[in-house]
Amino acid sequence: MSERRRLSPDDRRAQLLDIAKSTVEHHGVSACTVERVAEHASVTSQLVHKYFGTRMSLLGALLEREDARYQSAIRAGLAEATSFEQVVRVFVAANLDLVSGASAIGQLRGVPELADRHADRWRGEGRGAERVLVQALAAEYVADRSTTEFVLRLGSAASIEAADIAGARSIPDRDAHIDRTVRFILAGVEALAAKRPADQREAALTS
Amino acid sequence: MSERRRLSPDDRRAQLLDIAKSTVEHHGVSACTVERVAEHASVTSQLVHKYFGTRMSLLGALLEREDARYQSAIRAGLAEATSFEQVVRVFVAANLDLVSGASAIGQLRGVPELADRHADRWRGEGRGAERVLVQALAAEYVADRSTTEFVLRLGSAASIEAADIAGARSIPDRDAHIDRTVRFILAGVEALAAKRPADQREAALTS
């Protein structure tokens, strides 16, 4: 019996995507071919085609899975965040990972054929993120609607720029890069929005 | 004698560009035709063609003049600036004016045929701006090269975002919009770079 009979269809699919992901991360999108994935999985190219169709469909399935996983990770991070600063940190880290050339998402989003569906998946997520940020800010700061929108838009632009800086070269210390980005944004927010007194803050968080 | 004989070629050229500018600002690029400019100048369309060639050449000449004027205004503003904050303010205001739909530059830069040469004219200016910002920051703050580049890039991204916010709708108070943008950026810079003591600051400015 060949090895491929040992895995369930779900496990085989996951295995092939794992191999594709690892190939993209270590050798780039162009190296991720059906033949290479098949070889590493010790199966035939025909089997990979049977699971995913074309090479582009395989790459699309991988990006879809990674997008979904990453969105779950963001939601988990937000669920654990107990301050505006921690919420900002989740988004700054997410921007960094999403554009990083070292991540499969960061590389696959640059494939023209996959870009539109990737952008669609993140568009809704972006609106959700905005709501979370608005609520987290309102819990700790006094700011009218215009100021809230203003600081969140400037903060987002700063976060994306910080991710682009990291994406363009290798940042020696990811955590330090996230930290200084968060500090820049927080200082900007606090320059324009007054911090609530501690008693009012609790009230806003529990309401 | 027709009116057109009363102006020197330089004055006629300037008059036609002034009329074109006013037309773009008040009625949009598409309203700015050779015929309309000629009519407002009480000259023939042939004369306008003689001065500028095609309609697109007229628009290109207008954008070139406005770019040069605006770059002179920026340099004058920078020559008068005596603090990092004032330098930042000059660039924030420039970004705002350049993308504003109310300005001739803001509208003409959106014309595909004119975009490349406009971008070329501002590319060198951008490099000069970076040098000025680095020097002005170093005169007042202690920051290593990496931190300097980081805060200036995040600050620039914030400034461009603020300009886009203003460009997308009418901002009731231009000065207040500039002011809050400068405050956001300055706070971010000061979160990451230490302010020099006053005596060291003077030394840096006069060296």
Interface residues (C-beta under 8 A of the other chain):
Chain A: T147 F150 V151 R153 L154 G155 S156 A157 A158 I160 E161 A162 I165 R180 T181 R183 F184 I185 L186 A187 G188 V189 E190 A191 L192
Chain B: T147 F150 V151 R153 L154 G155 S156 A157 A158 I160 E161 A162 I165 R180 T181 R183 F184 I185 L186 A187 G188 V189 E190 A191 L192
